[in-house]
Amino acid sequence: MLLKPNMKWLANQGIIHPMVTAEFSQTPNAFIVKFTVEEPVDCYRAAVQEDNGRSWEDSCVEIFLQNPANPAEYFNFETTSRGFVLAARGTGRENRQTLPLDMIAKIRRTGTAPSIQDDSVFWSMSIEIPADLFGIKKFEAPLRGNLYKCADLANTPHYLSAFPIETEKPDFHRPEFFQILE
């Protein structure tokens, strides 16, 4: 699946965008996404150095998933190019509850170190999210959600998504635009 920029958003206009693909799969025990990223050097940033940090400010790939145990809420899993994760849950953008570090430690992250070639940075990240983070023993149906790429504090901020988000400005916290991931 190719992540695409919403060209109606001013932040995405007049720039060279990252090229991001995502492959996802689901087992009864885990939801897995492998992101492959090629981005212009100006789009790349790597400053976050801890889990539950401000991941969206760095080069970051994100998985937002509706909670199968409580469809009124969703989880966001935001992973930097260096493998640091911000994970939270809630019903909207405000009042999100970050997951404790012992729960975040259950999220398997496997990536390639960022490498620079010409004017591009190449990196990949696989994220495996276990079903028990949602308070369930196993996934029984395909999940609803969206996949994203951003870097709010890069020299060239950008915002890409797997499924379109019809808003005036970038806003990934919009579960009404989630789709079934299968």
C-alpha positions as CSV (number, residue, x, y, z in Angstrom):
1,M,0.0,0.0,0.0
2,L,1.3,3.4,-0.9
3,L,0.9,6.3,1.5
4,K,-0.1,9.5,-0.2
5,P,-0.1,13.2,0.6
6,N,-3.3,15.2,0.7
7,M,-2.5,18.0,-1.7
8,K,-5.3,20.2,-0.4
9,W,-3.2,20.6,2.8
10,L,-0.9,23.7,2.5
11,A,1.9,21.9,4.3
12,N,2.1,19.3,1.4
13,Q,2.1,21.8,-1.4
14,G,5.3,22.7,-3.3
15,I,7.5,20.1,-1.7
16,I,9.1,16.8,-2.7
17,H,7.3,14.1,-0.7
18,P,8.7,11.0,0.9
19,M,7.9,7.7,-0.9
20,V,6.4,5.4,1.7
21,T,5.0,1.9,1.3
22,A,3.3,-0.2,4.0
23,E,2.7,-4.0,4.0
24,F,0.5,-5.2,6.8
25,S,-0.8,-8.6,8.0
26,Q,-2.8,-9.8,10.9
27,T,-2.5,-13.0,12.8
28,P,-4.8,-14.0,15.7
29,N,-2.1,-12.7,18.1
30,A,-0.7,-9.6,16.4
31,F,-1.1,-6.8,13.8
32,I,2.1,-6.3,11.8
33,V,3.1,-3.4,9.5
34,K,6.3,-3.1,7.6
35,F,7.0,0.5,6.4
36,T,9.7,1.2,3.8
37,V,10.6,4.9,3.6
38,E,12.6,7.0,1.1
39,E,12.5,10.6,2.0
40,P,14.4,13.8,1.0
41,V,17.1,14.8,3.5
42,D,15.0,17.9,4.3
43,C,12.1,15.7,5.3
44,Y,14.2,13.7,7.7
45,R,14.6,14.4,11.5
46,A,15.8,12.1,14.3
47,A,15.9,13.8,17.7
48,V,13.5,11.8,19.9
49,Q,15.5,9.5,22.2
50,E,12.8,7.7,24.3
51,D,9.5,5.8,24.2
52,N,6.5,8.0,24.7
53,G,8.4,11.0,23.4
54,R,7.1,13.5,20.8
55,S,7.5,11.0,18.0
56,W,5.4,13.0,15.4
57,E,8.1,15.7,15.4
58,D,10.6,13.3,14.0
59,S,10.5,11.2,10.9
60,C,7.8,8.9,12.0
61,V,5.4,6.2,10.7
62,E,2.1,5.8,12.5
63,I,-0.6,3.1,13.0
64,F,-3.9,4.2,14.3
65,L,-6.3,1.4,15.1
66,Q,-9.9,1.2,16.4
67,N,-10.0,-0.7,19.6
68,P,-11.8,-4.1,18.8
69,A,-12.7,-4.4,22.5
70,N,-14.2,-0.9,22.6
71,P,-15.0,0.6,19.1
72,A,-15.6,4.1,20.6
73,E,-11.8,4.5,21.2
74,Y,-8.7,4.1,19.1
75,F,-5.0,3.5,19.7
76,N,-2.1,5.4,18.1
77,F,1.3,3.7,17.7
78,E,3.8,6.3,16.4
79,T,7.3,4.9,15.7
80,T,10.4,7.0,14.8
81,S,13.0,5.9,12.3
82,R,15.2,4.9,15.3
83,G,12.4,2.7,16.8
84,F,11.1,4.8,19.6
85,V,7.3,4.5,20.1
86,L,4.6,6.7,21.4
87,A,1.5,4.7,22.2
88,A,-1.8,6.1,23.5
89,R,-5.5,5.4,23.6
90,G,-8.6,7.5,23.8
91,T,-11.8,8.6,21.9
92,G,-10.3,11.7,20.2
93,R,-7.3,13.9,19.9
94,E,-7.7,15.4,23.4
95,N,-7.2,13.6,26.7
96,R,-5.2,10.7,25.2
97,Q,-3.8,8.2,27.8
98,T,-0.3,7.1,27.0
99,L,0.4,3.4,27.5
100,P,2.9,2.5,30.3
101,L,6.4,1.7,29.3
102,D,6.0,-2.0,30.3
103,M,3.1,-2.3,27.7
104,I,5.1,-0.4,25.1
105,A,8.0,-2.9,25.6
106,K,5.6,-5.6,24.2
107,I,5.6,-3.9,20.8
108,R,8.2,-5.5,18.6
109,R,10.1,-3.0,16.5
110,T,12.6,-4.1,13.8
111,G,14.2,-1.6,11.5
112,T,17.1,-0.7,9.3
113,A,19.4,2.1,10.3
114,P,18.7,5.2,8.3
115,S,21.2,5.6,5.4
116,I,21.8,8.6,3.1
117,Q,22.3,8.2,-0.6
118,D,22.5,11.3,-2.7
119,D,19.8,13.6,-1.3
120,S,17.6,10.9,0.2
121,V,17.4,9.0,3.5
122,F,16.3,5.4,3.3
123,W,15.0,3.4,6.3
124,S,12.4,0.8,7.2
125,M,10.5,-0.2,10.3
126,S,8.4,-3.2,11.1
127,I,6.0,-2.9,14.0
128,E,4.3,-5.9,15.6
129,I,1.4,-5.0,18.0
130,P,0.1,-7.8,20.2
131,A,-3.6,-8.3,20.7
132,D,-3.2,-8.2,24.5
133,L,-2.5,-4.5,24.3
134,F,-6.1,-4.1,23.4
135,G,-7.2,-6.2,26.4
136,I,-8.2,-9.2,24.2
137,K,-6.6,-12.6,23.8
138,K,-6.8,-12.6,19.9
139,F,-7.9,-10.6,16.9
140,E,-11.1,-12.2,15.5
141,A,-11.8,-9.8,12.6
142,P,-9.9,-7.4,10.4
143,L,-9.1,-4.1,12.2
144,R,-10.2,-0.6,11.2
145,G,-7.6,2.2,11.1
146,N,-5.2,4.2,9.0
147,L,-1.5,4.4,8.5
148,Y,0.5,7.6,8.4
149,K,3.9,9.2,7.8
150,C,4.9,12.6,9.1
151,A,7.7,14.8,10.5
152,D,6.3,17.9,12.0
153,L,9.7,19.5,13.0
154,A,11.7,18.5,9.9
155,N,13.0,21.3,7.7
156,T,10.2,20.2,5.3
157,P,7.2,19.0,7.3
158,H,4.9,16.6,5.4
159,Y,1.8,14.4,6.1
160,L,0.9,11.2,4.2
161,S,-1.8,8.7,4.8
162,A,-2.9,5.3,3.5
163,F,-6.6,6.4,3.3
164,P,-7.7,9.9,2.5
165,I,-8.5,12.4,5.3
166,E,-10.9,15.0,4.1
167,T,-10.0,17.9,6.5
168,E,-8.8,21.5,5.8
169,K,-5.4,20.9,7.5
170,P,-3.4,17.8,8.6
171,D,-5.2,15.9,11.3
172,F,-4.5,12.2,11.8
173,H,-6.8,11.9,14.9
174,R,-9.9,11.4,12.7
175,P,-11.3,7.9,13.2
176,E,-14.3,8.7,11.0
177,F,-11.8,8.2,8.0
178,F,-10.6,4.8,9.2
179,Q,-11.1,1.9,6.9
180,I,-10.8,-1.8,7.2
181,L,-7.2,-2.9,7.0
182,E,-7.1,-6.2,5.0
